[in-house]
Amino acid sequence: MLIEDFQSAEDYYISSFRANLARGVRVISLALAIFLPAFFVAAQLFHIQLLPLNFLLTIVNGIKGIPLSPSMEMFFILLIFEILNETSVRMPKYVGMAIGVVGALVLGETVVHAGIVSTPAVLIMALSGICIYTVPDIVESTSVLRLLFLMFAGSIGVYGIIICFGIILIYLSTIENYGSPYLAPYSPLIKNDLQDGIVMKRVDEMLRRPESIGSPNKIRRKENGNF
Amino acid sequence: METFKMSVRQACFMTIGIITASKLIFMTSVTAEFAKEGILFSILVDMLINAIFIAVTLNLDKKFHGKTIYCVISEKFGKPAAKIIFFILFIIFFLKSYLPIFEHEEFIKKTLYETAPLYANTIPFFVLSIYFSYKGFKGLARSSDILVWFTITGCICLILLTIPNVDLTQFLPVFARPEFILKASVKTALWHFDSIYFLLLVGHIKQEKKSTTKIFLSYLLSTLITLVYSGVIYGEYGILTERQYFPPVQMGMISVALINVGRIDYFAAITISFSQVFSAALPLFFATYCIQKVFGFKNKFIAPVAVNILSLAIVSVTSDYLYVLYEFLTEYAIYPIATVSIVFPLILSLLKHKHAGVALYE
């Protein structure tokens, strides 16, 4: 299930308040990773009124003289990021530092100074790139989704993001892995399983096992602490 | 054969999340144009009448012991009669789909874009609608579990941004012109007739304790949300409400929060747009279901594609004639829609049904 990608083993050993905070950060990070580049491109191309005035002035100053359109610019940075990502996985350890320097300084800073891409675009893509790794289990899917949303946003704006999200929602809500709905416990809403969803209860309050998994023994622990 | 049955909770969420979203755009301005300060009573009249017929329709589920309407009609009158009735239902749903689609497209085009050609906005909607119809009742039920939170969040944000500017004296004098209230109820009836959806949900909802009561109460909650939403708009704009065609982006415009932070109300408008996509696709979903029953296509993609392409063609051709079509739908098409929503469930409730066995036709 998707929710299992947001769960971590250490969530059950630390305070539930801290664990909930961490899960909230993971969810927000995933949303930023997928939607932020698309929203930024859509806002620049179609919905300039969505941006607050001060931020808009910063962006306008940043994109002066940039030869590429906002969507091409974002695709270009995304391509560089994916190349760096792939290189960092495949390269020998001893050239790691050199690649880091090339990536950060040459590709990051120099390409901005050369006026090929703007600073806000690099910032957005860097933030998206970092956020994608807060949920490492679905990095591959998230990178593809980010690209898909960028394509829709670049062609038809926020409405494209809405439609794409709708189609993905319908798809995810109807698929099941080994009989467990992928979006459980939110779709279908399973009240018992909400105890370990994005907001989790304290471990000693989780008395029943998840219903979506279908284990035969539903009782995890009894109220007086016995198993 | 579709064996998936949605739970009562999912039917309730569909009512609150998807059906409510269909009443959040043009309906308020059209009602205000005819009813003026009686806007809330006009909406209440329409929704209470619909609530009664939804209760009648939901009772059919218990009466027919979980069989679908197609199954019951086939057993009683034969398959050809069932196919004819379902073809008529297809036409009804197709007529009913026009206004929500047009409303949704106009909202997206006029509020989010400065310039955009029609097809760039229209075709993606129909792609989603095809996929939504293809996935069937499972897609509808599971999507409702998520969409309800979008609708509620969007409505609450917009209402909270608008409430400081509401002037309750706009609703005075109360009952000054009752004839206007009734005229507005008739003119805006197209946005209602929601019992027609529950007619085809008969047999697709799991039989649980007090299911009728729960779904009925969810419709009353939907009524309350619609009344509060329309009420704050009229309380803010008064007589000018009839010009506020796109309230989600006009309601919170003069809020102090927006002046300081920026147009954060657009995020609420986007969440409502998201629910609205599904509410505009809902009549086409049921139209696809009806045509699938009539023709029984082996390939499940044919019916959704055919229905949605036909709808796209009609919407494209008639895009400049909304007012003419609105008059046509209100003066002529409303009668068959009302017949199916109101009279048909009453006729079905009079049918004798003794067998509680296995459904012979699905």
Interface residues (C-beta under 8 A of the other chain):
Chain A: F46 H47 Q49 L50 L51 P52 L53 F55 F152 S155 I156 G157 V158 Y159 G160 I162 I163 F165 G166 I167 L169 I170 Y171 S173 T174 P181 L183 Y186 S187 P188 L189
Chain B: S7 R9 Q10 F13 I108 L112 Y113 E114 A116 A120 N121 P124 F125 V127 L128 Y131 F132 K135 K138 G139 A141 R142 S143 D145 I146 V261 G262 R263 Y266 I270 S273 F274 V277 F278
